[in-house]
Amino acid sequence: MQTRFKDKVILLTGGTGSFGRAFSRRLVRDHDFKALRILSRDELKQSEMRKAIEDPRLRFLLGDVRDRERVYRAMQGVDIAIHAAALKQIPAAEYNPFEAVKTNILGAQNIIDAAIDCGVGKVVALSTDKAVNPVNLYGATKLCAEKIVVQGNAYTGGRGTRLSCVRYGNVVGSRGSVIPLFREQRESGTVTITDPRMTRFWITLDEAVEFVLDSLDNLHGGEVFVPILPSMKITDLARAMAPDCQIKEIGIRPGEKLHEVMVTEDEARHTLRFDKFFVLEPEHPWWKSEKWEGGERLADGFRYSSDNNTQWLSVEELRQMIGEG
């Protein structure tokens, strides 16, 4: 059992989601900790998760990150906070824009304020590639959340709270991903793709959890951490999952990109590359920030995009990754 969280109380918002369940399982399996508080809205999902992960150190708190008082209550006595709660379905956010703002932006502000006022040591907020040059409301709300988490360090004063973000792309097999869709469609003999040119970064749930854990160890406050990931072609994924099926092109959907970008040319000017990740340093560190040692400064004009990646997953590698091999 690892002791990095020994005697620590951890708060996980959105803890009944795909990431939250994987993170909780990892902590229970591999780590010594005092308590893991899971704050989420759905009592049924909490009940199912309680049965699936039986451990007395898990505390299930019903509540919404929009509810400032509840967030403050949940944050009392917490050492580390992982903020994973969000409204992330793009069409739903477009149709219910005020709700997306309340959860993804104002909810993040509640987490920041409560963490600082309650003396939480470290906060990591989960972001997304959709926050980079956003073309839909979900991405715009996550961009705002990134900005206020990073600059939230300016409010900490001498309290010692440090806040950072992790930004990564598509998670293999998460709820709402294309994999369950392909599995359902292949029974009919036809799978649909929006555009054959489409590429995506690809990360497994276990890799996402490991990346968050590593970022907790490494953060100084104010960084955005971006993992170095392989890319895949959507046509290769279709061939991996449905090799005998017809592929039907249906056209790109509103608010969808052909390729993912996780570090833009402008961000590259204040980004360091390490073996397994990039660190986007804060541009306006009005607070006292530790300096990162080592790392490679990126070349002028560098852009980390899924279509210009040097690492690509083959059809066979995709098949093994999603358990189809």
C-alpha positions as CSV (number, residue, x, y, z in Angstrom):
1,M,0.0,0.0,0.0
2,Q,1.3,3.4,-1.0
3,T,1.5,6.0,1.8
4,R,1.4,9.3,-0.2
5,F,-2.2,9.8,1.2
6,K,-1.6,8.4,4.7
7,D,-3.9,10.2,7.2
8,K,-5.3,12.3,4.4
9,V,-9.0,13.2,3.8
10,I,-9.7,13.5,0.1
11,L,-12.8,15.0,-1.5
12,L,-13.8,13.8,-5.0
13,T,-16.6,15.8,-6.8
14,G,-18.5,13.9,-9.5
15,G,-17.2,10.8,-7.9
16,T,-19.8,8.4,-9.3
17,G,-18.8,9.1,-12.9
18,S,-16.4,7.0,-15.0
19,F,-13.3,8.7,-13.7
20,G,-14.6,8.9,-10.1
21,R,-15.2,5.1,-9.9
22,A,-11.8,4.3,-11.4
23,F,-10.1,6.8,-9.1
24,S,-11.9,5.4,-6.0
25,R,-11.0,1.8,-6.9
26,R,-7.3,2.7,-7.3
27,L,-7.2,4.5,-4.0
28,V,-8.9,1.6,-2.2
29,R,-6.7,-1.0,-3.9
30,D,-3.3,0.7,-3.7
31,H,-3.3,3.5,-1.1
32,D,-3.4,4.1,2.6
33,F,-5.8,7.0,3.3
34,K,-8.1,8.2,6.1
35,A,-11.2,9.0,4.1
36,L,-12.5,9.6,0.6
37,R,-15.5,11.8,0.4
38,I,-17.6,11.4,-2.8
39,L,-19.8,14.4,-3.5
40,S,-22.4,13.8,-6.3
41,R,-26.0,14.3,-7.0
42,D,-27.4,10.9,-7.9
43,E,-28.4,8.7,-4.9
44,L,-28.9,5.6,-7.1
45,K,-25.4,5.9,-8.6
46,Q,-24.0,6.3,-5.0
47,S,-25.9,3.2,-3.8
48,E,-24.6,1.2,-6.7
49,M,-21.0,2.4,-6.2
50,R,-21.2,1.7,-2.4
51,K,-22.1,-1.9,-3.3
52,A,-19.4,-2.2,-6.0
53,I,-16.6,-0.7,-3.8
54,E,-17.1,-1.9,-0.3
55,D,-14.8,0.1,2.0
56,P,-15.6,1.9,5.2
57,R,-13.3,4.8,4.3
58,L,-15.6,5.9,1.5
59,R,-18.1,8.6,2.5
60,F,-21.0,9.3,0.1
61,L,-22.2,12.9,0.3
62,L,-25.3,13.9,-1.7
63,G,-24.9,17.4,-3.1
64,D,-24.3,19.6,-6.0
65,V,-21.2,21.8,-6.7
66,R,-23.7,24.6,-7.5
67,D,-24.8,24.5,-3.8
68,R,-22.2,26.7,-2.1
69,E,-23.2,25.8,1.4
70,R,-23.0,22.1,0.7
71,V,-19.6,22.4,-0.9
72,Y,-18.3,24.3,2.1
73,R,-19.7,21.5,4.4
74,A,-18.1,18.8,2.3
75,M,-14.7,20.6,2.2
76,Q,-14.3,20.9,6.0
77,G,-11.3,19.0,7.2
78,V,-10.2,18.0,3.6
79,D,-6.5,17.8,2.7
80,I,-6.8,17.2,-1.1
81,A,-9.7,17.9,-3.5
82,I,-10.2,16.4,-6.9
83,H,-12.8,18.3,-8.9
84,A,-14.3,16.0,-11.6
85,A,-18.0,17.1,-11.5
86,A,-19.2,18.7,-14.8
87,L,-22.0,18.8,-17.3
88,K,-20.1,17.4,-20.3
89,Q,-22.6,16.3,-23.0
90,I,-22.2,18.9,-25.8
91,P,-25.7,18.9,-27.2
92,A,-27.2,19.1,-23.6
93,A,-25.0,22.1,-22.8
94,E,-26.0,23.9,-26.0
95,Y,-29.7,23.4,-25.2
96,N,-29.3,24.2,-21.5
97,P,-26.6,26.9,-21.6
98,F,-27.4,28.5,-18.2
99,E,-27.2,25.1,-16.5
100,A,-23.8,24.4,-18.0
101,V,-22.5,27.7,-16.8
102,K,-23.9,27.1,-13.3
103,T,-22.3,23.7,-12.9
104,N,-19.0,24.1,-14.9
105,I,-18.1,27.7,-14.0
106,L,-19.9,28.7,-10.9
107,G,-19.5,25.2,-9.5
108,A,-15.7,25.5,-10.0
109,Q,-15.7,28.9,-8.2
110,N,-17.5,27.3,-5.3
111,I,-14.8,24.6,-5.1
112,I,-12.0,27.2,-5.3
113,D,-13.5,29.4,-2.6
114,A,-14.3,26.6,-0.3
115,A,-10.9,25.0,-0.7
116,I,-9.1,28.2,0.2
117,D,-11.4,29.1,3.1
118,C,-11.2,25.6,4.5
119,G,-7.4,25.3,4.2
120,V,-7.3,22.5,1.7
121,G,-3.7,21.8,0.7
122,K,-4.0,20.7,-2.9
123,V,-6.8,21.0,-5.5
124,V,-6.7,19.4,-9.0
125,A,-9.5,20.2,-11.4
126,L,-10.2,18.0,-14.4
127,S,-10.3,19.8,-17.8
128,T,-10.6,18.7,-21.4
129,D,-9.2,19.2,-24.8
130,K,-12.5,20.9,-25.6
131,A,-11.3,23.9,-23.5
132,V,-8.7,24.6,-26.2
133,N,-9.9,27.0,-28.9
134,P,-13.5,26.1,-27.9
135,V,-16.1,25.7,-30.6
136,N,-19.0,24.7,-28.3
137,L,-20.4,25.9,-25.0
138,Y,-19.1,23.0,-23.0
139,G,-15.6,23.8,-24.1
140,A,-16.1,27.5,-23.4
141,T,-17.3,26.7,-19.8
142,K,-14.3,24.4,-19.2
143,L,-11.9,27.1,-20.5
144,C,-13.4,29.5,-18.0
145,A,-13.1,26.9,-15.3
146,E,-9.4,26.4,-16.2
147,K,-8.7,30.1,-16.0
148,I,-10.4,30.6,-12.6
149,V,-8.7,27.6,-11.1
150,V,-5.3,28.8,-12.3
151,Q,-5.8,32.4,-11.2
152,G,-7.6,31.2,-8.0
153,N,-4.1,30.9,-6.6
154,A,-4.1,34.7,-6.4
155,Y,-6.7,34.5,-3.7
156,T,-4.9,32.0,-1.4
157,G,-2.7,34.5,0.4
158,G,-0.7,32.8,3.1
159,R,-3.2,29.9,3.5
160,G,-1.1,27.4,1.5
161,T,-3.8,26.2,-0.9
162,R,-2.4,25.3,-4.3
163,L,-4.7,24.8,-7.3
164,S,-3.9,23.3,-10.7
165,C,-5.6,21.6,-13.7
166,V,-5.1,18.5,-15.7
167,R,-6.2,18.6,-19.4
168,Y,-6.6,15.4,-21.4
169,G,-8.7,14.1,-24.3
170,N,-11.0,11.2,-25.0
171,V,-11.2,8.4,-22.3
172,V,-11.5,4.9,-23.6
173,G,-14.9,3.4,-22.8
174,S,-16.1,6.4,-20.6
175,R,-19.9,7.0,-20.6
176,G,-21.0,8.7,-23.8
177,S,-17.9,7.7,-25.8
178,V,-18.0,6.3,-29.3
179,I,-17.0,2.7,-28.1
180,P,-20.4,1.8,-26.7
181,L,-22.1,3.3,-29.8
182,F,-19.9,1.1,-32.1
183,R,-20.7,-2.0,-30.1
184,E,-24.3,-1.3,-30.4
185,Q,-24.2,-0.4,-34.1
186,R,-22.1,-3.4,-35.3
187,E,-25.0,-5.8,-34.5
188,S,-26.8,-4.2,-37.5
189,G,-23.8,-4.6,-39.8
190,T,-23.2,-0.8,-40.2
191,V,-21.3,1.7,-38.0
192,T,-21.5,5.4,-38.5
193,I,-18.6,8.0,-38.4
194,T,-18.9,11.7,-38.8
195,D,-15.8,12.3,-40.9
196,P,-13.1,9.9,-42.1
197,R,-10.4,12.5,-41.5
198,M,-11.1,12.7,-37.8
199,T,-8.4,12.0,-35.3
200,R,-8.4,11.9,-31.5
201,F,-6.0,11.6,-28.6
202,W,-6.7,8.4,-26.7
203,I,-6.2,7.7,-22.9
204,T,-7.5,4.8,-20.8
205,L,-9.3,5.4,-17.4
206,D,-6.3,3.9,-15.6
207,E,-3.9,6.2,-17.4
208,A,-6.2,9.2,-16.5
209,V,-6.2,8.2,-12.8
210,E,-2.4,7.7,-12.8
211,F,-1.9,11.1,-14.5
212,V,-4.0,12.9,-11.8
213,L,-2.1,11.1,-9.0
214,D,1.2,12.1,-10.6
215,S,0.0,15.7,-11.0
216,L,-0.9,15.8,-7.3
217,D,2.6,14.9,-6.5
218,N,4.2,17.4,-8.9
219,L,2.0,20.5,-8.7
220,H,3.3,23.9,-7.5
221,G,0.1,25.7,-8.1
222,G,-1.2,27.4,-11.3
223,E,-0.1,24.8,-13.8
224,V,-2.1,23.0,-16.4
225,F,-0.8,19.5,-16.9
226,V,-1.2,17.8,-20.3
227,P,-0.2,14.1,-20.8
228,I,1.7,13.0,-23.9
229,L,-0.6,10.6,-25.6
230,P,-0.9,8.5,-28.8
231,S,-3.4,9.5,-31.5
232,M,-5.8,7.3,-33.3
233,K,-7.9,7.7,-36.5
234,I,-11.6,7.2,-36.1
235,T,-11.6,4.9,-39.2
236,D,-9.0,2.7,-37.5
237,L,-11.2,2.5,-34.4
238,A,-14.1,1.4,-36.6
239,R,-12.0,-1.2,-38.3
240,A,-10.7,-2.4,-34.9
241,M,-14.2,-2.8,-33.4
242,A,-16.3,-3.7,-36.5
243,P,-13.9,-5.2,-39.2
244,D,-16.8,-6.8,-41.1
245,C,-19.2,-3.9,-41.0
246,Q,-20.0,-1.2,-43.5
247,I,-18.8,2.2,-42.5
248,K,-21.3,5.0,-43.1
249,E,-20.3,8.7,-43.1
250,I,-23.0,10.9,-41.6
251,G,-21.2,14.3,-41.5
252,I,-19.6,16.3,-38.7
253,R,-21.9,17.3,-35.9
254,P,-22.4,20.9,-34.6
255,G,-19.7,21.8,-32.1
256,E,-17.4,19.0,-33.1
257,K,-13.8,19.3,-34.3
258,L,-11.9,17.3,-36.9
259,H,-8.8,17.1,-34.7
260,E,-8.0,17.7,-31.0
261,V,-5.6,20.4,-29.8
262,M,-4.2,20.1,-26.3
263,V,-1.4,22.8,-26.5
264,T,-1.8,25.8,-28.9
265,E,0.9,27.8,-30.5
266,D,0.3,30.6,-28.0
267,E,0.3,28.3,-25.0
268,A,3.5,26.7,-26.2
269,R,5.5,29.9,-25.4
270,H,5.0,29.2,-21.7
271,T,5.0,25.4,-21.8
272,L,7.7,22.9,-20.7
273,R,7.9,19.4,-22.1
274,F,8.9,16.5,-19.8
275,D,9.2,12.7,-20.7
276,K,5.5,12.0,-20.2
277,F,3.7,15.3,-19.9
278,F,3.6,19.0,-20.7
279,V,3.4,21.7,-18.1
280,L,1.7,24.9,-19.1
281,E,3.1,27.5,-16.6
282,P,0.8,30.3,-15.5
283,E,1.3,33.5,-17.6
284,H,0.3,35.8,-14.7
285,P,1.5,34.4,-11.4
286,W,0.6,37.3,-9.1
287,W,1.1,34.9,-6.3
288,K,4.5,33.5,-5.2
289,S,5.1,30.5,-7.4
290,E,7.8,27.9,-7.4
291,K,9.7,27.6,-10.6
292,W,9.8,24.4,-12.5
293,E,13.3,22.9,-12.9
294,G,14.3,20.9,-16.0
295,G,12.0,20.3,-18.9
296,E,12.4,21.4,-22.5
297,R,11.2,24.7,-23.8
298,L,9.0,24.2,-26.9
299,A,10.0,25.5,-30.3
300,D,8.3,28.6,-31.7
301,G,5.1,27.7,-33.4
302,F,4.8,24.3,-31.7
303,R,1.3,22.9,-31.6
304,Y,0.3,19.7,-29.9
305,S,-2.6,18.3,-32.0
306,S,-4.0,14.9,-32.6
307,D,-3.3,15.1,-36.4
308,N,0.4,16.1,-36.1
309,N,1.3,13.6,-33.4
310,T,4.4,11.4,-33.6
311,Q,2.7,8.5,-31.8
312,W,-0.2,6.6,-33.5
313,L,-2.2,3.6,-32.4
314,S,-2.5,0.8,-34.9
315,V,-5.7,-1.1,-35.5
316,E,-4.4,-4.1,-33.4
317,E,-3.3,-1.8,-30.6
318,L,-6.7,-0.2,-30.5
319,R,-8.3,-3.6,-30.4
320,Q,-6.2,-4.7,-27.5
321,M,-6.8,-1.4,-25.6
322,I,-10.5,-1.7,-25.8
323,G,-10.6,-5.4,-25.0
324,E,-11.6,-6.6,-28.4
325,G,-8.4,-8.5,-29.0
